[in-house]
Amino acid sequence: MIDFPKIGLTLLFAMIVVSPTTFAEDKWKPEDPFAAINGEPIFLGELNLVLVERFGVNQISKLDIRVQQATAALLVRRHLALRALHDQAGESLAAIVDRQVESLESELKRRGSDLGRYAKERLSTEKAVRDDLDFKISWGQYLKSRLTEANLQRFFENRKANYGGGRWEVSQIFVAVDSADSDAVQSVRSSLANLVREIRDSDDIGQAFAAAARDHSDSVSAGDGGMMGWVEKDGDLPSRLMQAVRSTKPGEISDPLQSPLGMHVVLVHQFEEMPITFDDLNDIAPLRRDAANALFDYLIQTQKDARVSWLIKSLEPPSLDVASQEN
């Protein structure tokens, strides 16, 4: 089974700092592979292309190694998804990609440039530019065919609680900690886990939680015993906190969970069901995003038997399923 970590763009941008922990950039060239899927290489040129375009840097070494690792993992996931897309679409998709590459070459020529110069400006190669276009076009065509209104409605019906359909009254304990300091994160997580056990063992969870929030929380709600009021959907709280809220029963508290800002524990006081329909949605952008992510994960799971090899070990992200890796 292939299990790569999902890291949001917000966290990636938060990690853009000069770091002493980077791989030796001058040792490797854009033509060198950093990973392979079933022996088919994925080249550094494509990684450089994505990093340069996303973060606007001209030296990859300026990016924290974790940003490079997260982007490398994303590229491997993209290539896994692309394998599935190629299996489904075949030659018709290849023809579309070829036309788009020709269009790019014509536009570059009109500007007095060419594909080679375009790639070099991005620390990349012509092949990497083509591979990047291949994914973007293939993925875009796939989404266009799948994210129909009927499919979005079906997706919504199975996940109503994510987009409304109820509200939760919650309190939280928040402890600020630098996510880049793994020792500090682990220390806070351990302390909060002990605090959670004490609260769960108390005679009155609500009172114990409120007292703990006043004593330990860094949130502005600490003076009110952590009370945050009613929340309904992603956006009212960060997505990960809302996931914890939805999975916590009224009268219970969550385990400690981490966000880019620190560690959180939430208490759900009560839940009120609020029926909602697809037509009630004012903004379907979050629904489209979640449906696209689900489709992406589905494509990757169709490739669960693929074998991923990391050829530049410093770019291998932590916490991968080692059963899918070659040594």
C-alpha positions as CSV (number, residue, x, y, z in Angstrom):
1,M,0.0,0.0,0.0
2,I,1.2,3.5,-0.9
3,D,0.7,6.1,1.8
4,F,2.3,9.5,1.2
5,P,1.7,12.3,3.6
6,K,-0.6,15.1,2.6
7,I,0.8,18.5,3.4
8,G,-1.3,21.6,2.7
9,L,0.0,24.7,0.9
10,T,-0.4,26.8,4.0
11,L,2.1,24.6,5.9
12,L,4.4,24.5,2.9
13,F,4.6,28.3,2.7
14,A,5.1,28.5,6.5
15,M,8.1,26.3,6.1
16,I,10.0,28.5,3.5
17,V,13.0,29.4,5.5
18,V,16.7,29.2,4.9
19,S,17.7,25.9,6.4
20,P,21.1,24.3,7.0
21,T,19.4,20.9,6.4
22,T,19.2,20.8,2.6
23,F,20.6,18.3,0.1
24,A,23.8,19.2,-1.7
25,E,22.2,20.9,-4.7
26,D,25.5,21.3,-6.7
27,K,26.0,17.5,-6.5
28,W,22.9,16.8,-8.5
29,K,21.7,18.0,-11.9
30,P,18.2,18.4,-13.3
31,E,18.7,15.3,-15.4
32,D,19.3,13.2,-12.3
33,P,16.4,11.1,-11.0
34,F,15.3,11.5,-7.4
35,A,12.7,8.7,-7.3
36,A,11.3,6.0,-9.5
37,I,8.0,4.1,-9.9
38,N,8.4,0.5,-11.0
39,G,11.9,1.5,-12.3
40,E,10.6,4.5,-14.3
41,P,12.5,7.6,-13.1
42,I,11.2,11.0,-11.9
43,F,13.8,13.7,-12.5
44,L,15.0,16.5,-10.4
45,G,14.2,18.9,-13.2
46,E,10.5,18.4,-12.6
47,L,11.0,19.0,-8.8
48,N,13.0,22.2,-9.5
49,L,10.3,23.4,-12.0
50,V,7.5,23.0,-9.4
51,L,9.6,24.6,-6.6
52,V,10.7,27.6,-8.8
53,E,7.2,28.2,-10.1
54,R,5.4,27.8,-6.7
55,F,7.9,29.7,-4.5
56,G,9.6,32.0,-6.9
57,V,13.1,31.1,-5.8
58,N,16.2,30.8,-8.0
59,Q,18.1,28.6,-5.6
60,I,16.5,25.5,-4.4
61,S,18.9,25.3,-1.5
62,K,17.1,28.4,0.0
63,L,14.1,26.2,0.7
64,D,13.7,24.2,3.9
65,I,14.4,20.5,3.2
66,R,10.9,19.6,4.4
67,V,9.4,21.8,1.7
68,Q,11.6,19.9,-0.8
69,Q,10.6,16.5,0.7
70,A,6.9,17.4,0.7
71,T,7.1,18.6,-3.0
72,A,9.0,15.4,-3.9
73,A,6.2,13.3,-2.3
74,L,3.6,15.3,-4.1
75,L,5.4,14.7,-7.5
76,V,5.5,11.0,-6.8
77,R,1.8,11.1,-6.1
78,R,1.2,13.0,-9.3
79,H,3.1,10.5,-11.3
80,L,1.1,7.7,-9.7
81,A,-2.2,9.5,-10.6
82,L,-0.8,10.1,-14.1
83,R,-0.2,6.4,-14.6
84,A,-3.9,5.8,-13.9
85,L,-5.0,8.7,-16.2
86,H,-2.9,7.3,-19.0
87,D,-4.3,3.8,-18.5
88,Q,-7.8,5.3,-18.8
89,A,-7.4,7.8,-21.7
90,G,-4.6,6.3,-23.8
91,E,-3.7,7.9,-27.2
92,S,-6.4,10.5,-27.2
93,L,-5.0,12.2,-24.1
94,A,-1.4,12.0,-25.5
95,A,-2.6,13.9,-28.6
96,I,-4.0,16.7,-26.5
97,V,-0.8,17.0,-24.5
98,D,1.3,17.1,-27.8
99,R,-0.9,19.9,-29.1
100,Q,-0.4,21.9,-25.9
101,V,3.3,21.4,-26.0
102,E,3.3,22.6,-29.6
103,S,1.3,25.6,-28.5
104,L,3.7,26.5,-25.8
105,E,6.7,26.2,-28.2
106,S,4.9,28.5,-30.7
107,E,4.3,31.1,-28.0
108,L,7.9,30.9,-26.8
109,K,9.1,31.3,-30.3
110,R,6.9,34.4,-30.7
111,R,8.6,35.9,-27.7
112,G,12.0,35.1,-29.1
113,S,12.6,32.2,-26.8
114,D,12.4,28.4,-27.0
115,L,11.5,25.4,-24.8
116,G,15.2,24.8,-23.8
117,R,15.6,28.4,-22.5
118,Y,12.3,28.3,-20.8
119,A,13.3,25.1,-18.9
120,K,16.8,26.4,-18.0
121,E,15.3,29.5,-16.5
122,R,13.4,27.2,-14.2
123,L,16.4,25.0,-13.3
124,S,14.7,22.3,-15.3
125,T,14.8,20.4,-18.6
126,E,12.5,20.1,-21.6
127,K,11.4,16.7,-20.6
128,A,10.4,18.0,-17.1
129,V,8.4,20.8,-18.7
130,R,6.6,18.2,-20.9
131,D,5.9,15.9,-18.0
132,D,4.6,18.8,-15.9
133,L,2.2,19.8,-18.8
134,D,1.2,16.2,-19.2
135,F,0.0,16.0,-15.6
136,K,-1.7,19.4,-15.6
137,I,-3.6,18.7,-18.9
138,S,-4.5,15.1,-18.1
139,W,-5.7,16.0,-14.6
140,G,-7.6,19.0,-15.9
141,Q,-9.4,16.9,-18.5
142,Y,-10.2,14.2,-15.9
143,L,-11.7,16.8,-13.5
144,K,-13.7,18.4,-16.3
145,S,-15.3,15.0,-17.1
146,R,-15.9,14.0,-13.4
147,L,-16.8,17.1,-11.5
148,T,-20.3,17.4,-13.0
149,E,-23.1,18.9,-11.0
150,A,-24.7,15.4,-10.7
151,N,-21.5,13.9,-9.3
152,L,-20.9,16.9,-7.0
153,Q,-24.5,16.4,-5.6
154,R,-23.8,12.7,-4.9
155,F,-20.5,13.6,-3.2
156,F,-22.3,16.2,-1.1
157,E,-25.1,13.8,0.0
158,N,-22.4,11.5,1.4
159,R,-20.7,14.3,3.3
160,K,-23.3,16.8,4.3
161,A,-21.9,17.4,7.8
162,N,-18.7,18.8,6.2
163,Y,-20.6,21.6,4.6
164,G,-23.3,22.4,7.1
165,G,-26.1,20.1,8.2
166,G,-25.4,20.9,11.8
167,R,-23.5,23.0,14.3
168,W,-21.4,22.2,17.3
169,E,-20.8,24.2,20.5
170,V,-17.1,23.8,21.3
171,S,-14.3,24.9,23.6
172,Q,-10.6,24.5,23.0
173,I,-7.3,24.4,24.8
174,F,-4.6,25.8,22.5
175,V,-0.8,25.8,23.2
176,A,1.4,27.7,20.7
177,V,4.4,25.8,19.6
178,D,6.8,26.1,16.6
179,S,5.9,23.2,14.3
180,A,9.5,23.1,13.1
181,D,10.7,22.2,16.6
182,S,9.9,18.5,16.7
183,D,11.2,18.2,20.3
184,A,8.9,21.0,21.5
185,V,6.0,19.6,19.6
186,Q,6.4,16.2,21.2
187,S,6.8,17.7,24.6
188,V,3.6,19.7,24.3
189,R,1.7,16.8,22.8
190,S,2.8,14.6,25.7
191,S,1.8,17.2,28.3
192,L,-1.6,17.7,26.7
193,A,-2.2,13.9,26.4
194,N,-1.7,13.7,30.2
195,L,-4.0,16.7,30.7
196,V,-6.7,15.0,28.5
197,R,-6.5,11.8,30.6
198,E,-7.0,13.9,33.8
199,I,-10.0,15.7,32.4
200,R,-11.6,12.5,31.1
201,D,-11.2,11.0,34.6
202,S,-12.7,13.9,36.4
203,D,-16.3,14.0,37.8
204,D,-17.3,16.9,35.6
205,I,-15.5,17.1,32.2
206,G,-16.9,20.5,31.4
207,Q,-15.7,22.2,34.6
208,A,-12.3,20.4,34.5
209,F,-11.8,21.4,30.8
210,A,-12.7,25.0,31.6
211,A,-10.2,25.1,34.5
212,A,-7.5,23.6,32.4
213,A,-8.1,26.1,29.6
214,R,-7.8,29.0,32.0
215,D,-4.6,27.6,33.4
216,H,-2.9,26.3,30.2
217,S,-4.5,27.7,27.0
218,D,-2.8,30.4,24.9
219,S,-6.0,31.2,23.1
220,V,-7.9,34.4,23.6
221,S,-10.8,32.2,24.8
222,A,-8.8,31.0,27.8
223,G,-10.4,33.5,30.1
224,D,-13.8,32.1,29.2
225,G,-12.7,28.6,30.0
226,G,-11.9,27.9,26.3
227,M,-15.4,28.6,25.1
228,M,-15.5,29.3,21.4
229,G,-19.2,29.1,20.7
230,W,-20.9,27.5,17.8
231,V,-19.1,26.3,14.6
232,E,-20.6,24.8,11.5
233,K,-18.1,24.2,8.7
234,D,-14.5,24.4,7.6
235,G,-13.6,28.1,7.8
236,D,-15.2,28.5,11.2
237,L,-12.1,26.6,12.4
238,P,-9.1,25.2,10.5
239,S,-10.1,22.1,8.6
240,R,-8.2,19.7,10.8
241,L,-9.9,21.1,13.9
242,M,-13.3,20.8,12.3
243,Q,-12.6,17.2,11.5
244,A,-11.8,16.6,15.2
245,V,-15.0,18.4,16.2
246,R,-17.1,16.3,13.8
247,S,-15.6,13.0,15.1
248,T,-16.0,13.9,18.8
249,K,-19.3,13.2,20.5
250,P,-21.1,15.8,22.7
251,G,-19.7,15.7,26.2
252,E,-16.3,14.3,25.1
253,I,-12.9,15.8,24.3
254,S,-10.5,15.1,21.5
255,D,-7.0,13.8,21.6
256,P,-4.3,16.5,21.1
257,L,-3.9,17.4,17.4
258,Q,-1.4,19.6,15.7
259,S,-1.9,22.6,13.4
260,P,0.7,24.9,11.8
261,L,0.2,27.2,14.8
262,G,0.5,24.7,17.7
263,M,-1.4,22.0,19.5
264,H,-5.2,21.8,20.2
265,V,-7.7,19.9,22.3
266,V,-11.4,20.5,21.7
267,L,-14.4,19.8,23.9
268,V,-17.8,19.4,22.2
269,H,-20.6,20.6,24.4
270,Q,-23.5,19.9,22.2
271,F,-24.6,19.2,18.6
272,E,-27.6,20.6,16.8
273,E,-28.7,19.0,13.5
274,M,-29.5,21.5,10.8
275,P,-30.8,19.9,7.6
276,I,-29.1,21.3,4.4
277,T,-29.5,20.6,0.7
278,F,-27.1,21.0,-2.2
279,D,-29.1,24.0,-3.4
280,D,-28.6,25.7,0.0
281,L,-24.8,25.9,-0.6
282,N,-23.7,29.5,-1.2
283,D,-20.2,28.5,-2.2
284,I,-19.5,25.2,-3.8
285,A,-15.7,25.8,-4.1
286,P,-14.9,23.8,-0.9
287,L,-17.1,21.0,-2.2
288,R,-15.3,21.0,-5.6
289,R,-11.9,21.0,-3.8
290,D,-12.8,18.1,-1.6
291,A,-14.2,16.1,-4.5
292,A,-11.1,16.8,-6.5
293,N,-8.9,15.6,-3.6
294,A,-11.0,12.4,-3.3
295,L,-10.6,11.7,-7.1
296,F,-6.9,12.3,-6.8
297,D,-6.7,9.8,-3.9
298,Y,-8.8,7.3,-5.8
299,L,-6.4,7.5,-8.8
300,I,-3.4,6.9,-6.5
301,Q,-5.1,3.9,-4.9
302,T,-5.5,2.3,-8.3
303,Q,-1.7,2.2,-8.3
304,K,-1.4,0.6,-4.8
305,D,0.8,-2.2,-6.2
306,A,3.3,0.2,-7.8
307,R,6.7,0.1,-6.3
308,V,8.3,3.5,-5.3
309,S,12.1,3.8,-5.0
310,W,13.8,6.9,-3.5
311,L,17.1,7.4,-5.3
312,I,18.1,10.6,-3.4
313,K,17.5,9.6,0.2
314,S,17.7,13.2,1.5
315,L,14.5,13.9,-0.5
316,E,12.6,10.9,0.9
317,P,9.8,12.3,3.2
318,P,9.5,10.8,6.7
319,S,6.6,8.6,7.7
320,L,6.2,6.7,4.5
321,D,4.8,3.2,4.3
322,V,8.0,1.2,4.1
323,A,6.3,-1.8,2.6
324,S,6.0,0.1,-0.7
325,Q,9.6,1.2,-0.8
326,E,12.7,-0.4,-2.3
327,N,16.0,-0.2,-0.4
